[in-house]
Amino acid sequence: MNVIHRKGWEIAEREATPEHLFLNRRSLLKAGAVLGAGTIAPGLSSIALAAEDPVTPEDVGARYNNFYEFGTSKKVHAAAQALKARPWSIKIDGLVEKPIEIDADALIKLMPLEDRVYRHRCVEAWSMVLPWTGFPLSKLVDYARPLSGAKYLRFETFLDPKMASGQRSFFPWPYVEGLTMAEATNDLALMVTGAYGKPLDNVFGAPIRLHTPWKYGFKSIKSITKISFVEQRPKTFWEESGPGEYGFWANVNPQVPHPRWSQASEEVIGTGGRKPTQLFNGYGEYVAGLYKGLENEKLYI
Ligand code: MTE
């Protein structure tokens, strides 16, 4: 990375943001209630670890997705429109001072929104670069006021097989993911509420999803309805589905192959090309320290 400002991962928006997105700020601000734009201005920043990689065009990024609730194909954009993303309620419970249930838009309004351009690396060896709007997960952790016994966050997606045809299949629904408290409070862990300067399209996991860009994409759970603070490591959807192939940590590492394919390189969606995969998807400087003392864990599966 050539340009290092402030925390090392922040650069001025005009340097990081593709022109169409920069110009789109107006529509983003207009989206007010949905994106919580009232709180955007003071802390507005763009995280540009991906600045050297071109942003994936919207008509590519929103047409090549994984959202198994609506089918196993990459072409789930149309099917995902069945998702009723509003009104949307989110439960925050478990080891917290006071469990609550809050409307997603009410929560978003309370949070400091930022734009961040993130690399996204799927375990299936493809990647994109996505311009998100969202807030640091650490802010939600502060808001939740966890008790000292809380060691992990457990995230859950909605369960509604009537609405989501994919949930009529054999998978262990609902989709569940988890992070340690240290991971959840790392600056890079982002709760995503918008993409391409607009509120999240359903296919990206509206109205609110996670993105942990140093981990394989399956950790970045979509359409979250519940966040529980827990003492035990949660069993995740993919660990239940294929324990030999998908683990809890799932940090990107080109030297640790998936049991069925290499992780050394990735297809860059929309370009027809491939590039070498980077350790922690290029974010090692900011996250490698999270794993000190955990060397006996399967950190890269
Ligand atoms: N979250 C839910 N609820 N359901 C899913 O099927 N797929 C995961 C992750 N989060 C998934 C999910 C996988 S495998 C990937 S690669 C990313 O979402 C895809 O995110 P994208 O469609 O925004 O690229």
Residues whose N, C-alpha, C, O or C-beta is under 5 A from the ligand:
A	BS01	MTE	Y64 N65 N66 F67 Y68 E69 C122 T157 Y175 V203 F204 G217 F218 S220 I221 K222
